[in-house]
Amino acid sequence: MYRILIADDEGLMLESLKKIILSQYGDSCELETAKTGRAVIEKAESFHPDIVFLDIQMPGINGIQAMKEIRKSNTTALFYIISAYDKFDYAKEAIDLGVEKYLTKPITRKTILSVVEEAMLKVDHSRTQRRTQLEVQEKLEIIVPVVEQSIITSLLFQTETQDISYYLQLLDLEEPYGYIMVIPFGSDYENGQLYSPVRMSVQAQDFYPDFREIVKEVFSCVVGLIISTSVVLMIPHREENVSYEERIQIVENARRLASRLEERLKARFRIGIGRVRKMEDLQYSYREALRSLNSSKSHVIHVEDLQPSGIYKEEFPEETERRIFRSVKAGNTAAMVVDLNQFFDWMIQHYPDDRDNICLKVLEYIIWAERTAFESGTVNYSFRDRKDYLATATSFADYESLRRWFIEKMTAACDAIHDYRESQSDSVVKKAQSYIQENYSHDISLDDVSRAVNISPYYFSKIFKDEAGENFIEYLTRIRVEKAKELLEKPDLSIKAISSLCGYSDPNYFSRLFKKQTDMTPREYRMKYSG
């Protein structure tokens, strides 16, 4: 139903407009009238009209003033000004206020009905847009938590099938740094620690939506899944370092968060906070947050408030080491070799006479890299496969020979991870393409295909575009259009039938899409190529 409000101080004009509109649209509209500016404002507050016809010259509050007041509480109503005067000043002010049309009396029946029909179409469009926005918002309410949980999993556990930068892009997170908060929960405290009976995990599933809402009131953050009886937050940060004052503020905000959680949820909470790190190094901030909880009985504790522990006793190229680990996990051999050389140079520059420890560090890296490759499913080895590593590492006559062996072993592990990841992506995309080619005639979606290849839609969309050179919709459309071309060469099939066979239930939509892809309508293509 359309709610229409007519305001005019002329009773004859008012009744005439009402009669004309109801005669044509009486079954699809509710109509109210008013004779003064004040009356129309009051009526608008209770009636909430979609369409308003306003006479400018009314007793007391004129039409322009009335419209300004109505706009304060109703921003979507469509206004049509009615006036016996073709005054420029009135018309200009009306246009400035967003009036749809300025109608000059006398107004014909045809004009009124035409304007009402036009207004109704605009209301329909507005309602459709609003409905679409709400549907999108509803879907986002479901999707955003899933994406956030995937980001946390990817950042903290470096899973092989996730692309961190892609997830961050989905949520428009541009900050290069961040820090982790770990929030364990329980039913009560025992000796400064949380007591968490088994039922707490079940209870937490019920309060998780409220938990997310409360957390986001205090911190602009990414919220992870409930893991056992704790939740992980990632708080993006623009700067590499945090000043003392900012650290104190973070702790105070965390205390405020803990209080709010305990006030509104039936549970007790502690919060451990790690240092600011690069996004790709947030697993270290996660470990620090856990260590802060384990090392203190405080309800809220920042790792930098603890006594220093677990750090190198002297200068050490920690950042270079982290880059090496990241490159190995990512299968980025070229970047790894650059950092390996830099790290090896550092060792022989700082400890030229400490050959044993240099050999130990080389062996430590190689064993770690091979273990990483093994856990990735890329290589197999038996208990005796490394039996000569120690002897080999200590047998080289000079450091350059040791360096070459070091890089050779690390490269083999890194290449294995790279090749495996590429083959996995390639096989996934080929499997997806086969599924699309077999099912293009059905109403298939990105979710259907990603489910068929057993990969999350977000990650699947990324690797499909990277490997295939086009996104899922582009590929599906191209397959369908190519099939349509084949079928159009057969004169016995109607265009409607071809549309259905190619996966499109709406022949008009199919025709528009086909022309967009080929610069010809299906009929034109058939005339040209059917022979």
Secondary structure by P-SEA (a helix, b strand, c coil): cbbbbbbcccaaaaaaaaaaaaacccccbbbbbbccaaaaaaaaacccccbbbbccccccccaaaaaaaaaaccccbbbbbbcccccaaaaaaaaaacccccccccccaaaaaaaaaaaaaaaaaaaaaaaaaaaaaaaaaacaaaaaaaaaaaaacccccccaaaaaaaaccccccbbbbbbbbcccccccbbbbccaaaaaaaaaaaaaaaaaaaccccccccccccbbbbbbbbccccccaaaaaaaaaaaaaaaaaaaacccccbbbbbbcccccccaaaaaaaaaaaaaacccccccccccccccccccccaaaaaaaaaaaaaacaaaaaaaaaaaaaaaaaaacccaaaaaaaaaaaaaaaaaaaaaaacccccccccccaaaaaaaacccaaaaaaaaaaaaaaaaaaaaaaaaaaaaaaaaaaaaaaaacccccccaaaaaaaacccaaaaaaaaaaaccccaaaaaaaaaaaaaaaaaacccccaaaaaaaaccccaaaaaaaaaaaccccaaaaaaaccc
